[in-house]
Amino acid sequence: MTQKQDARAADTAAIAGMATRKMSRNALGALLTMLAMLCFAGMDAISKSLVVDYPVGQMMWVRYGLLCLFALFIARSRGVRVAIKSAQPRLQIVRSLVAVVEGATFVLAFRYLPLADTHAVAATSPLIVIALGVVFLGERAGLARWLAVAAGLVGVLLIVRPGFRTFDWPLLLPLAGAILWAGYQVLTRLAARHDQPDTTLLWSAIVAFIATSFVGPFEWQWPTGAAWAMMVAISLIGAIAHYALIRALDYAEAGALQPYAYTLLVWATLMGFLVFDNVPDGWTMLGAAIVVASGLYTWHHDWRTVR
């Protein structure tokens, strides 16, 4: 009888340990996602002044060149020769090219559409990620996850309040960008099943740098000292953002992280207030509160589910 009780206690302890590890990974994934969104918001704030004077291709080329240096620094612990070896090189190439095309698509969208309209259409990306995660990753998406993402979408719409009047073809650009961004996250989660995060980061940097090398050097305009400093800052912040997102998708399911992706607009609003002295109105504060509440609800729901 004692042996049975000991075995049962050991099984209970093992299950509790697995649950704790899963919850810790989900929590780390959520924190890293919010860190990535904070960095992306910082990139937007700096890029706002740079894009007026310098071509986008040049900025992306410099950014991915410095990302290569960051990736090599991260990979030094295992050794670059070891880290560069991928179990799925084709997957890594496709995933990296999708990220480059996605970035170019949104840049083109900003040329034709107001910022609010672009963000509103792009906010459909988390819903697409959940759907793609169910189909291609075998992830489970319960009602609570769908409701949390839907609530986050409502919060985003309250923040940006798009001014749609008539449907026009440029609206297809952010929609295509949202699909590409969702596909990138799903492919990154899929790559995490085969390769280490530093391997994925290396492939992201090298493939993107090679791709932008066909554009960046031909649009080159020599930057001033201040512009160089801002480009380096964007590159470092972008490197942290990409690595944080890669690590987040290594820790947690792609669908589980989507409510936290909406914090990008919250960070952008806060940064606009602190840096550009843009005071948010009541609707923006309400939208931000809904976004934060959806993230907290998801965190609490995942914790109860694991328990």
N, C-alpha and C positions, 0 to 999 in steps of 0.2 A: 504493500500500500504506500509505503514511504517512497519507494522508487517511482511509482506512478505519479505521486504528488511532485517529486523532484523533476520528473520529465515534463510534467504539465507546467511547472513554474519556469523551467528552462525555455519551453516553447513560448510562453507568454512574454518572457524577457526578450527573446529573439524577435518576436513580432513587434514589441514596443520599440526595440532598437531600430528596426527597419522603418517604422512609422516616423520616429524622430529624425532619422537621416533623410527621409523623403520630405518631411516638412522643412528641414533645414535647407535642402536643395531648392525647394520652392521659394523659400524666403530669400535666399541669396539671389535666385533668378529675378525676383521682383525688385530687389534693391539695385541690382546691376542694370536692369531695364530702365529704372528711373534715373540712374546715373547716366546711362547712354542718352536718354531724352534730354537731360540737362545739358549735356555736351553738345547735342545737336542744336539746341536752342541758342547756346553760346556761339556756335558756328554761324548761325543765321544772323545774329546780332552783329558780328564782325564783318561778315560778307556783305551786309547791307551797304557799307561804305566803300568796300573794295570793288564791287561789281560795276560801279559807275565808271571807273577809270581803266579797268583791266578785263580782258576777255575771260570768259568762263573756262574755256579750254586750257588757258595758261594757268589759271588758279587750280584747276583739277590736276593738272600735270605736276605742279609743285607739291600739291597736297599728297598725291600718291607716291611721289618720289621720297618725301620725308616719311610717309607711312612705311615704305620699304625699310628705312633705317630703324624705325620703331619696331617693326616686325623682326628684324635681325637681332635687335637688342633683346626682345622677349624670348627668341628661340635659342639664345646663347646657352641657356642652362642645359638643354638636351643636345645642343650642337646643331648647326644649320643643316649639315648633311643628313642628319637623322630626321630633323623636323620637316624638311622639304619633301620627304618620301610620303606620298599619299596612297592610301588603299583604293581611293576612287579619284584619280586625277581628272577624268572627264567631268565628273560631278563638280569638282572644285573649279574647273575652267568655266563651265556653264554658269555656276553660281556667281563667280566674280564678274563675268561679263553682264549678267543680269543687273548687278549692282551699278555698273557703269552706265548702262542704258537707262536704268531707272533715274539716276541722277540727272542725266541729260534731258530726259523727258520732263522732269519737273522744272528745270531751268527754262525750257521752251514754253512750258505752261505759264510761268510767271511773266513771260514776255507778252502774252495775249490776254491773261485773265487777272482780275484783282486778287490780292493775296488771300482775302477771306474766302472767295469762291473756290480757289485752288485748295485751300486747307479743308474746306467743307467736303469736297468730293474725295480728297485723299483720306478723309477720316473713315471711309468705308473699308479701308485696308484691314483693320482688326477683324471685321466680320468675314472678310475673304480668307484671312489666315485660319480662322477656326474651321471654315468649310473645307479648305485645302488640307488642313491637319487631319480632319476626319477621313478624307478620301485617300490621301497619300501616306500619312504617318500612322494611321490606325488609332489616333487619339480619340478619347471620348469627350463629347461636348454636351454636358447636361444643361438643363433649363437655367440653372443658376448662372452658368458661364455666359450663356447667350443674353440673359437679362442684364448682367453686369456690363457687357460690351455695348448693348443697346443703350443703357443709361449713360455710359461714357460718351456715346455718339451724340445723345441729346445735349450733354454738357458742352461738347465741342461746338455744336451748332449755336448754342446760346452765346459762346465766347466770340465766334467769328461772325455770326449773323450774316450769311451770304446774301448778296443782292441779285439773285437770279431773276432775270426778266424773260428772256427767250432762250430756247435751246440753241446753241451754236456749236460748231465743230470743235473749237478749242476746249470745250468741256470734256471732250474725249481724252485729252492729254493727261489731266490729273487722274482720270479713271484708269487709263493705261498704266500710269505711274503707280497707282495704288495696287493694281494687280501684280505689277513687277515687284513692288516692295513686299507684298505678301508672299510671292513666289520665292524671293530671296530669303525670307525668314524660314520658310518651309525647307528650302534646300540647305540652309545653314544648319537647321535642326537635323536633317537627314545626314549631313556630313559629320555631325557630332557623333553619330553612331559608328563611324569608321575611323575618324582622325582626331588627334588631339587639337585643342583650341589654337595652340601656336602654329600648327600645320595649316589650319584654316586661315589664320591671319596672314601667314606668309604667302599663300596662294592668292588671297584677296589683294594684297599689296602689289605683288609682282605682275599678275595678270592685268590689273587695272592700270599700272604704270606703263606697261607695254601698249595697252589699248589707247591710252591718252597721249602716248608719244607720237601717234600719227596726226595729232591735232595741235597739242600744246606748243611745240617749238615753232610752228609756222604762224602762230598768233602772238609771238612773244613781244612784250613791251617791257623795257627794263624798269623794274620797280624802284621807287625811292626807298630810303632807309626805313621810314615809317611803314611803308607798304610791305617791305620784306618782313618786318617784325610781325605785322598782322597776318601775313601768309604763313609764317612759321607757327604763330599761335593757332590759326585755323587747323593747320596740319596736325599739331600735337593734340588739340582738343578732338579732332576727328579720329585720330588714331585711338585715343582712349575710348571714344564712343563706339567705334567698330569692335574693339577688343572686348569691351564690356557687354555688348550685345551678343557677340559670339559666345562668351562665357555664360551669359544668361540662358541662351538657347541650349547650351550644354548641360546646364543644371535642371531646367524645367521644360515642360511641354510648351510648344509654340502658342497654342490656344490659351493656356493658363496665364501667359504674360501679357495678353492683349489689353486688358483693362488698364494696365500700367503704362502702356504706350501713349495713352491720351494725355499723360502728364506733360508731354511736349508742349502743348498749348498753355498749360498752367505755368511751366517754367518760362515760356516766351512772354507771357503776360507779366509775370513777376520781374523779368529782366527788362522789359519795356518800361516798367515803373521805376526800377532802380537806376537804369542806365540812361534812358531817354526821357524820364520824367513824364511818362504817359500814365495818367491816373485812370485805373480801370473803373468802369461804371458798375451799376448794380447788377445788370444782366451778366456781365463778365464775371463778377464775384459769385453769382449764383451758379453759372456754368462751371467755374473752377471747383466750387463746393461739391457739385454733382460728380465731377470727374474724380475728385479725391474720395468721395463716399463710395463710388463704384469700386475703386481700388481696395479700400479698406474692407468692403463687403466680400470681395473675392479672396482677400487674404484670410479673413475670418472663416469663410466657407471652406477653403482648402484646409485650414487647420482643423475644423470640425470633421471634415471628410476623412482626413488622415487618422484622427483619433478613432 
